[in-house]
Amino acid sequence: MSRGEPALPSAFQWKDGELTVRTLLKTWRSTRVDRGDVYLARHWFEVEADDGRRAIIYFERQARRNAARWFLYTIEDPD
């Protein structure tokens, strides 16, 4: 958060259950270009859940008013 990043929630609702974040594995950012200017578009997080699943989630910086800002991109079962 000190670098302007959103605070990663400790848990997410997904389907009929909850995905509780145990470990933050990796972060990165993606940008978009609009009329020649480059803007920060998304904050990405790879996390490990308390049940061993790994997920990639992202925070949408330019979300519309009253729209969701956090999205689950992928989720993998433990090997």
N, C-alpha and C positions, 0 to 999 in steps of 0.2 A: 504494500500500500504506500510505502514511503516514496515510490517512484511514480506515483499517479496511477498505479494499477488498482483495479477493484479488489475488494476483500473476497477471498475465496470462501464460499459458504462451507460449513462443516458437514452438511448433508443436503441431499436433493430428493424430491419425490420423483419416482420413476415407475411407471406402470402401477402395480398394486402395492409397491413397497417403497423402501427408502434406501438410497445409496449414501452411505456414510463415508466420508473421506478420511482415510487413515494417514496417507502420505502424499505429499506433493512431489512428483517425480521430475517435472519439467515445465517450463513456461516459455512462451514466445509470443510474438505479435505479428499481425498481418496488416497490410496497408491497402489502400485503394487510391486510384488516381482520378481526379475530377478536374477537368479543364486545365490540365497541366500541373495542378498542385497535388501533392501526396499527403494523404490523411491517414492517421491511425484508425483502423476499422474494427479490429477484434483483438481481444486478449485471449490466448489459448492456454489451457492447463491440461497436463497429463497427470492423472491421479491414480492412486491405488486405493480401493475401497476396503473396508474392514473385513469383507468376505473374500478378499483376494482378487476380485475382478479389477481390471484396469479400464479406465475411461478417459476419453478426451472430451473436454467441455470447453465452451467458449463464451465470452462476454461480448455482446454486441454494443459498441459504443454509441452508434447513431440510431438506436431503436426509436420507433415512434412513441409518442406520448401514450402512457398506459399499456404499452406492449411489453411482452417478455423480453428480458435482456440476457438471460442465461439459457444456454442450449446444450443438450447432450449430443455430441457429434458421433462418437463410437463408444462401444462397450465390448469388452472381451472377457470371457470366462477364464479362470486360472487354468494353467496347463496341468 
